[in-house]
C-alpha cells in the first residue's frame, strides 16, 4: 500500500490496516489516531511528527523507522520490532511495549512516563535524558544501554538487566531495583535516594558520588564497587557483600551494616558516626577465624 491510499482510506473512516506493507513510505506529519496497524510492515518508514495516539501497533515491524517527535501516547506496541528505530523526542507516555525489541534504538529526550516495558529488549539503546517516571521495566534488558541523565523516579525495575549500562547522573528516587543486575554499571553521581536495591548485583559498579541515602541495599552484592564519596546516610546494608569495595570519603552516618561482609573494604576518611556494624565481618566469608565488629560509632 502506498501512503496516498492509506491517507484516503483513513479520511474515509477506515481504521483497520492490519498486515499492510508500508515499508519505506513517507507518513510524516500525519494524524492517524486510533489506527490499527497490527502485524504491519513499516520498515524504514518515516513517521516524523505524526500522531498515532491510541493506535494498535501490536507486532508491527518498525525496524530502523524514523519516529522523530511522533506522538504515540497510549499506543499498543507490544512485541513490536523497533530495532534501530529513531524515537528522538517522541511522546510515548502510557504506551505498552511489553516484549518489544528496541535494541540500538535512539530514544534521546523521549517521554516514556508510565510506559510498560516489561521484558522489553533495550540492549545498546540510547535513552539519555529520557523521562521514565513511574514506568514498568520489570525483567527488561538494558545491558550496555546509554541512560545518562535519565529519570527513573518511582519506576519498577525489579529483575532488570542493566549490566554495563551508563546511568551517570540518572535519578532513581524511590524506584524498585530489587534483584536487578547492575554489574559494572556506571551510576556515578546518580540519585538513588530511597531506592530498593535489595538482592541486587552491583559488582564493580561505579557509585562514586551517588546519593544512596535511605536506600535498601540489604543482601546486595557490592563486591569491588566504587562508592568513593557516596552518600549512605541511613542506608540499609544488612548482610551486603562489600568485599574489596571502596567507601573512602563516603558518608555512612547512621547506616546499617549488620551482618555485612567487609573484607578488604576501604573505609578511609568515611563518616562512620552512628553506623551499626553489629556482626559484620572484616574477613572473607569462608574464614571461620574472621574477627567481628560488634559496633562502631
Secondary structure, 3 states (H helix, E strand, C coil): CCHHHHHHHHHCCCCECCCCECCCCECCCCECCCCECCCCECCCCECCCCECCCCECCCCECCCCECCCCECCCCECCCCECCCCECCCCECCCCECCCCECCCCECCCCECCCCECCCCECCCCECCCCECCCCECCCCECCCCECCCCECCCCECCCCECCCCECCCCECCCCECCCCECCCCECCCCECCCCECCCCECCCCECCCCECCCCECCCCECCCCECCCCECCCCECCCCECCCCECCCCECCCCECCCCECCCCECCCCECCCCECCCEECCCCCCCCCCEECCCC
